[in-house]
């Protein structure tokens, strides 16, 4: 896990190394200062030598200034290293997620990925900053202070050594109890983000059904769960401070008692035992040793909190995409022909019933194919196998006469334009959204694509035309307008295969007919697959696929299906009764 995370440090290795170096120099100066103080007391104040006091005073001021300078530099480089590490970690996770297949994305919830890239990365960043600074400072301070105190009086130094295992054992018990709770808390954070996302996306539905109270209760329940778990974990970690204070005050009491006896016994003569200045130094070293242990405990607490976050981040980074470009991949799709050869597909390989069951289809390049079927008949699943958003569990899907698994992924997906069932627009202008299809498209090409998609008319009606700003998700345009913009964006790819997954459901029948007519006249060589709920949207197609529970129930022209397929005939009669056929 650590090795995987450390790969994200990269260009911030030097600041990560500089921080401990400056920390060690800071510690050296802080350990030297008590020794100088002891000499000042014993030789200057007790000896009554003002020149010596002035001399040692200047040396102490210089030491303090150097310690401050080294500490500031350590803090600077620790901040740079941790912030850079977090930046790279978010970048690595985001880039890794971009290569996920739909199956990989299904493995993680959207809310879970958001939590990992925000809360979890922040926890790891804070832990890393404490590690490169505090985790180096504390052991250095502990070791150097112990060495210095041993040189003064090794017997009194045993007091410090006696309390180290007490503190270490206590911290271990606290960690083993708190870590599982934090793991549970971060999983609950995923659910909290999911509730917030769902509520914000469906805010219009929430308000129209007056379900604000229900949504508030759902949010409060999860918030209360997080509060209870966090409270429990923090109560466990709260024992850290009393344990530290117990060790610190016990050390100070023992040091005061035994040290005072030693000073009295030798009359304050360092040559015979322990001097007043040396006892003062021991008090300082006691504070330094115990404060270093306190810092270690703070680092320890931060690592306990962030360990669960580290595991969740590594879980994403370790996830391997199950759809990759093969070696010696084909980089050109010859045409838009499609063939399904005995294709079976399961979303979960352990499920008994497949989503698609032994599908056999052959579609010629340039044909217009309609697709009908009830809800759950796997219409969307079928077309998602064409650009390898998923891979077939059994059988093979061929495009341009070649198995799709032989193509370079970018080459295959560049030849297939997909207008998804859930249309998505991004914040930016209309022209910026359209250029997702072709970033180098000219204004004339944008306009032509929008004319084919019957979108140019309403775009020209906006005050800023093609520079009209679109809100995130296209919330400031209607459903029909959003669909037509997504169709125009797909057309700009100049694809060999165009898939419309129920992409005209929000437009009126006249506009739907105009879009299909434009397709016939303007892009006759492009293979067009149209998934629709309305028979009128597909009845003029070259052939129509009727899906029923993941199987191809029928495949033929409108006239053939009326004669031979009961499902198609029933849907046609129920929709066209009392209406005119197009």
N, C-alpha and C positions, 0 to 999 in steps of 0.2 A: 504493500500500500504506500509506504513512504517513498519507495523508489519511483513509483508511478507519479506521485505528486511532485517529486523533486525535478522531474523533467520540465516542469513549467517555470522553473526559476530562470533558465537560459541567460539572457543578457544582464540579469540582476545578480549574477554570481559574485561579481566584484564588490558591490555594496553589501552583499550578504557576508562576505569575508572581512570587509573593512569594519563593520559594526563590532564583531567580537574583538578585533585587534584593538580598537579604541577603547572598548570596554575593559580589556585586560590592563591597558595603560592607566585608565581611570582607577581601577582597583589597586594597582601598585601604588599610586599616589595616595590613595585613602589609607592604605596599610602603613605607609611610611609616616604619615602625619602623626599618629599616636606615639610612635617612637621618638619623633622630634619633640612632641609635647612632654614626654617623660624627661628628656634631656633638659628642656627648658625649665621644668619644675625642679629637678634635682640639682642642676648645675647653675641655673640662673636665679630662680626665685629663692630656693633654699640657700644657695651659696651667696646671694646678695650681689651678683655681678650684673650691673645694668648693661654694659657693652655686650655681654653674652645674650642677655634678654633681647636687645635690639637685633642682634645678628640672627638669632633663632626665630625671632618674630618675622623678619623679612623672608627667611627660608620657608617658614610656614605659609606666609601669604603667597609666595611663588608656587608652592606645592598645591595650595588650594585653587589657585588660578589655573594651573595646569590640569588639575582634576576636573574643574568645571569645563574647560575647553575640550578635554577628551570625552567627557560625558555628553556635551552638546553634539559633538561629531558622531558619537555612537548613536545617539537618538536620531540624528539626521539620516544616517545611512540605514538604520533599522527601519525607519519609516519608508524610505525609498525602496528598500528591498521587499518589504511586506506588501506595499501598494502595487509594485511591479509584479510580484508573484501572483497577487490576486487578479490583476489585469490579464496576465497570461493564462491563468487558470480558467477564467471566464471565457476567454477567447478559445482555448483548447476545447472546452466543453461545448461551446456553441458550434465550432467548426465540426466537431465530432458528431453532434446531433444532426447537422446538415447532411451527413452521409448515411444517416439511418434509413432503413427501409420502413414502410408503413408498419410492418410487424414489430420492428424495434421500437418505434414510437408508441405502438399499442402497449408495449411492455411497461413504459413509464407514462404516468398521467402528465398532462400539460402543467397542472399545478405543481406536481412533483419536480418537474424540470425547472420551473420558475424558482421554486424554493432552493433548489440546489445551486442555481446560478446567482442567487442573491444572499439569503440568510446563511446558507452553508458556507459559501465562499468568504463571507465577512467573518464568520467564526474562525475559519482556517487562517485568514489574514491576521486577525488579532493574535491567534496562537503563534503564528510564525514570527510576528514582530516581538513577542515576548521571548520566544526561543532564541532568536539571534542576538537579543540584548540581555534580558534577565536570566535566561538559562545558561548563558556564559558568565555573566557577572556573578551570580550567586555561588557557583562552585569555585570560581577564582577567589572570591572574597572569603569563602569558607576555608579554603586550603591555605591561602596566604595569611589569614588572620590566625588560624590554628598554628601555623609554623612560627609566626611572630610571638604568639602567646607562649608556646612551648619554650622558645629561647629565653623568655623572661622567667617562667616558673612552670616546669612540666607537670608538677603535682597538681597545681590549681587548674591546669588545662584539661585534666581528666574530667572535670565537672562538665565541660562542653561535650566531650566524647560520650559521657554517660547518657545525655539526653537525646543524642542524634537517633539511636534506634527506637526510642520511645516515640519521637515525632514521625519517623519513617513508617513504623508499623501502623500508627493511627491514620496517616494519610492513605496508606494502602487500603485499609478497611473502608474509609470514606469513598475512595474511587470505585471499588468493586460494587458498592451499593448505589452510587449515583449514576454510573454510566448507563445501565439498562433503562433508567428513567429518561435520560436525555435522548436515547435512541427512540423511545416511544413518543417523546415530545415532538421530534422533528417529523415523524410520520404523521402526527396530528396536524402539524403546520401545513403539510401537503393538502390535507382535507380542508383546512381553513382557506387556503388559497383557492381551492376548487370551488368552494361555496361563494367566495367573493367574485371570482371570474364568472361563474354561472349567473349570479345575481346581476352583475353589471351588463352582461351580454343580453340578458332577458329582462332588463328593467322595464321595458314597455309592456311586456306580458305581465310582469309582477303588478304593475300599477293598474293595468286594465282589469285584472281579476281581483284587485284589492287584496293582495297577499303579502303586503309589507310586514304585517305582524308575524306571519308564518316564517318569512325569511329572516326576520330579526331574531326569532326564537331559535331557528336553526343555527344562526351565527353565534348567538349567546351560548348555546349548548357546547359548541366546539371550543369557543373562547374559554368557557368555564373548565372544560377538560384540560386545556393547555395550562390554565392557571393552577389547577389542582396538581398536575404533574410537575410543573415548574416549582411550585411551592414545596412539594415533597422533596424534589432534588436539591433546592436551595437550602432547605432545613437540614438536609444531610451534610451539605457543604459548609453550613454555618458552624459545624463542630470544628472546622479547621482553625478558626481564629481563637476560640477558647483554648484549644490544644497548644497553639503557638504561644499564647500569653502565659499559660501554665509553665511551659518549658522556659520561657524567657525570665519570668519572675523568680522561678525556682533557682535558675542559674545565678541571677543577680543576688539573691539572698545568701546562697551558699558562698559565692565569691566575696561578698561583703563580710560575712562572718569569718571565713577561713583566712581571707586576705588581711583583714584588720589584725587578726591574731599573729599572722606572720610578720607584719610591719612592727607591731609592738614587741614581738619576741627579739627582733634584731635591732631595735632602736632606730628603724628607718634607714639603716645602712645597707646599700645595695650589695656591698662586698660581703656582708654577713648573711644576707637573706633577701628581703623584699623592701624596696624603697617606696616612698609615697608616690613618686612619679610613675614607677612601674605598676603600682596598683591602679593608678588612674588609667594607665594604658590598657591594663587588663579589663577594666570596666568598658572602655571604648571597644576593645576587641570582642568582648562579650556581646555588646550591642550589634557589632558588625556581623558576628557569626550568626546570632539569632535573627537579625534582619535579613541575612542572606538566606537562612532557612525559611523565613516568611515569604521572601520573594520566590523561592523555589516552590513553596506551597501555592502561591498565586499562579505561577506557571503551570503547576500541576492541575489546579482547578480549571484553568483555561484549556489545557489539553484534554481533560476529562470531557468538558463541554464540546470541544471541537472534534473529538475522536469520532463521534457519531456522524458529524458533518463530513469528515474525511472519508469515512466508509461509504457514505452516500455519493460523494463526488466520484470516488474511484469506481463505484458501481456503474456510473454512466461512462467513464473513460474506458472501462474494461469491456463494455458492451460492443460486440463486433457485429457489423452489418451483415445480414445473411444474404444480401444482394450486392455483389461486387462485379467489377469489370474483369473478364477473364484475360488470360495471357493471349497475345496475338489476336486481339479482338478485332472484329469487323468494324470499320469506321464509316461505312456508307450503306444506307438503306436504299435498295434498288427501286422499290415501288411500294405502293400502299396495300398490297395483297395481304390477307390475314388468314391463318388457318389454325384451328384448334384440333389437335390430334389426341382424342381420348383423354381430355383434361379433367382431372379431379383436383379439387382444392379444399383444404381445411384451414381455418384460421388457427385452430389449436390442433396439433398433430395427434393429440390423444383423444380427440372427440370422435365418436362413432359415426355420426351423420355428417357428411361433407357439405360445404356450402355449394360447391359445384360437383356434379356427379356424372362422369364419363361424357363430357361435352365434345361433340364432333361438328365442326363448322368449317366452311370454306367460303371466303369472301374475295371477290375479284377487285383488283385495283381500280379505283374510280367509282365503285358502286356506292349507292346510298342505301344504308341498312337501317331499318327501324327496329326498335326493341321494346316489347311490351311484356308485362308480367305483374303479378300482384306484389304487394309489399312483402319483402323477405324472400323474393324469388331469385335473388343474387344477380340482378341486372348490373349494378355498379361493380360488384365483385368481378364479373366476367370481363368488363372492359379494363379494369385496373390491372389485369394480367398482361395486357398488350404492351404498355410502356415499362413493365417490370416494377410496378409499385409493390406488387407481390409476385412471388414465383409459384408456379403450379406445383402441387404436391405430387401429382402423377401426370404422365403425359407430357405434351410439349405444345407451346404456342409459337407459331412461326409468323414472321413479318418479312415481306419481301423475299419469301422463299427460304429464309434462314431462321433457325431457332433463336428466339430473343436472347437466350443466355449466351449466345456467341458474340453479341454486339457490345461495343463500347457503350456504356450507359448514357453518356452525354450525347453520343451520336444517335442512339435509339430515341431518347426522349426529345431531342431536337426535331425529330421527324414526326413526332406524335404530339398534337395539340389537344389538351384536355381541358374542357370546361366542366369543373366539378359540380356536383349536386349542391354543395354549399359554396356559393360564390364568395370570393374574398377580394376586397380592394384594400389598398394600403394608403396611409396618409401621404398626401402629395397632390400634385395637379393631375388632371385627367390625362394629359399627354405623358406625364411620368409613369402613370399606371399602365398606359397602353404600351409604352416602350419596354415593359417587362417582356413583351413578345419579341421585340427586336429593338435593341438599344440604339441602333444606327438608323432607324426608320426616319424618313423625311416627313415633313408636315403633310405632303400630298399623300404619302402612303398611309399615314394615320387617318386622314380624311376618307380615303377609299375603303379602308377596312371598316370604318364606322358606318359608311354608307351601306356596305354589304350587311352589317349587323343591325341596320335600321336605328343607329344611334346618333348619326350626324345631326338629325333634325333637332332633337332635344338639347344636344350639346351647343348648337348654335344659338339656342334660346337662352342660354346662360349669359350673364353679363360679360364674363371673362372667357367665354368660349372654351377652348381646349386648355386654357390655363386656370380654369375653375378649380378651386381647392377641394379635394375629397378628404373627408374625415376618416379616421381609422375605421376599417371595416365597411366603409361606404355608407355610414349612417345618415349622411345628408342627401342621399339620392334614393329613389324608390326601388323596390325589388326588381321591377321590370327594367329600369334603367341600369341597375347594377348588372343584371344578366346580359344585357346587350353590350355593355362595356367589356365584360369578361369574354364574350364571343369575339368582339373586335380585337382584343388583346391576343386571343388564340390565333386568329387569322393572320396576324402580323408575323407569326413564326414561319409562314409559308410551308405548312406541314404537308406530309404525304398522307397522313391519317388525321382526321378531325373527329374527336369524340365529344358529343354534347350529352352530358348526363342530366337529363331532366332540366335542361338549361333555358327553356322557354316557358316554363310553367307559370311565370308571373307576367307574361305579356299576353295581349289580347290575340284572338285567333287571326285577325287580319295581319297584324305585325308578324306573327308566327309564320303565316303563309308567305309573306313578303321575304322573310329571312330565308326560307327554304327555296323560294324561287331564285333569289340571288345566288344561293349556293349552286343550283343547277346550271345557271347561266355563266357565272363568273369563275367557279373553281370545279369544273367537271372532272378533272383528273385526280382530285383529292378524294380518298375514301372517307365516307362520312357515316359515322355510327350515331344514331339519334335515339337516346332513351327517352321515352315519353309516357305520360299517363293518358294522353288524349289520342284516340285513334286517328283523329284528323291530322295530327302532327306527323304521322308515319305512313298513312295509307297510300301516298304517292311515291313511297320509297321503292327501289328496285326489288328488294326483298325485306321481309319482316321476320324477326325471331320472336317466338313466343316462349317465354321461360316459365316453368312451373316447378317450384321447390328445388331449384338448382339443376333441373334437367331441361333440355330443349324439347318442348312439347310439339313445336312445329316450326318450319322454316320455308317460307315461300312468299309469293306476291300477295297483294291484298285480295285479288280475285280468287286465287288458289286457296287461301286460308278461309275465306268465307264459305267455300264449298267443302273443305276437308277438316277444319278444326273447330270444335265446339266452343273452346275457351275464347278464341278470337271472335267468333260469331256472336257469342253472348256479350262480350265487351262492346263490340261494334253496335249491336242493337240497343244496348242500354244507353250508350252515349249519343247515338244519332237519332234515336226515336224522337219524333216531333221536330227535328232540325233538318237542315239541308246539308247534303254532302258537298265538300269542296270539289 
